[in-house]
Amino acid sequence: MSEYAAQAAGPRPVSTQTRRDAVVDELRRAIMAGELKAGQRVREVHIAQQLGVSRPTLREAIYQLIHEGLLEQQPYRGVVVTSIDEKFIVDTAAVRVALETLAAKALADDSDGSRRAKLEAAWQEYRAAHRVQDAARLHQAHIALHRTIWDASDNVMLKRIWPTVEAQINLAITVDESTRSDPDRALHVHERLIDAILGGDPRTIEAEVERHTRASADELIEMIGQRGAEGSEA
């Protein structure tokens, strides 16, 4: 299939009244669904025509997805869908385990209950998104839940670091969601994580963050490898 044909089979038109946010959601959906593939160029003229929006509106959406890490600007090629490899997944997981363990322990050490209240509110939004089976809303709630763990820790350095690492975490989560396509599993593993944090036992928190992040990354790498092998055999 030519690159133009792949683009034509990708994003679907959106209504003019939703504008930039709808374009962001649709491009994110197309990337998660594999309709816009890793390394593929994003041609503004074709994509704008497919979505039925102006190029300035599309460009705003592209900038947002570059910030999220789903797209990247490459010299001489322009904007392309970000490619990731096993090392990216492993490295991101290692950083997340170290920092989210620190954040989760600080959040659990909560004298007045305000930190836990923030986490519980983010968890309720995640569960609500799961109930209505809205993939875009669930993705945002997923990111927001982890952001809340960092923010509610009230650790100044963690709160400053989050904007720097959010794009990489977002990308890792997006790949996980699109590869597994199993929101019920995601709900279950997050329930275990939240219960561990609210339970407050440091060792349980350490074990659950490790399981939630590093073990999931190992499973994801194995799944991607299996699919790649199946694809080469087809």
Secondary structure, 3 states (H helix, E strand, C coil): CCHHHHHHCCCCCCCCCCHHHHHHHHHHHHHHCCCCCCCCECCHHHHHHHHCCCHHHHHHHHHHHHHHCCEEEECCCEEEECCCCHHHHHHHHHHHHHHHHHHHHHHHCCCCCHHHHHHHHHHHHHHHHHHHCCHHHHHHHHHHHHHHHHHHCCCHHHHHHHHHHHHHHHHHHHHHHHHHCCHHHHHHHHHHHHHHHHHCCHHHHHHHHHHHHHHHHHHHHHHHHHHHHHHHHC
